[in-house]
Amino acid sequence: MVTKAKKRFPTHPANPEKLCWGCDRYCAAGDMLCGNGSDRTQHPVELFGADWRDWGSDYQDPEPEAGASNITDAPKPV
């Protein structure tokens, strides 16, 4: 049995516009083998900029407002 290692996803490729990033084949933009569509899938660095991996890393759950009642504290119907 042969096992394949999963390809690492490059975070900052040199020329992301030359490849399709829609699957793990990373086909050339003009020669897509997977049939992912008529256009290539862009790399996140092309869509969101160089700091694309940091998006959402500063998310914090909002704290409940003071005096807000919790739904479990409501009286149960009879």
C-alpha positions in Angstrom: 0.0 0.0 0.0 1.4 3.4 -1.0 0.5 6.4 1.0 1.0 9.9 -0.4 2.0 12.8 1.8 -0.3 15.8 1.6 1.3 18.8 -0.2 2.0 21.8 1.9 0.1 24.9 0.8 2.6 27.7 0.1 1.8 30.9 2.0 3.7 33.4 -0.1 4.4 31.9 -3.6 6.7 33.8 -5.9 4.3 33.9 -8.9 0.8 32.9 -7.7 -0.8 34.0 -11.0 0.9 31.2 -12.9 -0.9 28.4 -11.1 -4.5 27.3 -10.3 -5.0 26.9 -6.6 -8.3 25.1 -6.7 -7.0 21.7 -5.8 -3.8 20.0 -4.7 -2.5 19.5 -8.2 -1.5 23.2 -8.6 -1.9 23.0 -12.4 -0.5 25.7 -14.7 -3.1 28.4 -15.4 -3.3 27.5 -19.0 -3.4 23.8 -18.6 -5.8 22.8 -15.8 -6.4 19.1 -15.5 -9.0 18.9 -12.8 -11.8 20.7 -14.7 -12.2 23.1 -11.8 -13.9 25.6 -14.1 -13.1 27.9 -16.9 -11.0 30.2 -14.8 -8.2 29.4 -12.4 -8.7 29.7 -8.6 -6.7 32.5 -7.2 -4.3 32.1 -4.3 -5.4 33.9 -1.1 -2.4 36.3 -1.3 -3.9 37.6 -4.6 -7.3 38.1 -3.1 -6.6 39.4 0.4 -3.0 40.6 0.3 0.3 39.5 2.0 -1.3 39.4 5.5 -4.1 36.9 4.5 -3.0 34.4 7.2 -3.5 36.9 10.0 -7.1 37.6 9.2 -9.4 36.6 12.0 -6.5 35.9 14.4 -7.5 38.8 16.6 -11.1 37.7 17.0 -12.5 37.7 20.5 -16.0 36.5 21.6 -18.1 39.4 22.6 -18.8 39.5 26.3 -22.5 39.5 27.3 -23.9 42.9 28.2 -24.4 43.7 31.9 -28.0 43.0 32.9 -28.7 40.8 29.9 -30.7 37.8 30.9 -29.6 34.4 29.9 -32.1 32.2 28.1 -31.6 29.4 30.7 -32.8 31.9 33.4 -36.2 32.3 31.9 -39.1 30.7 33.7 -40.3 27.4 32.3 -43.9 27.2 31.0 -46.4 25.3 33.0 
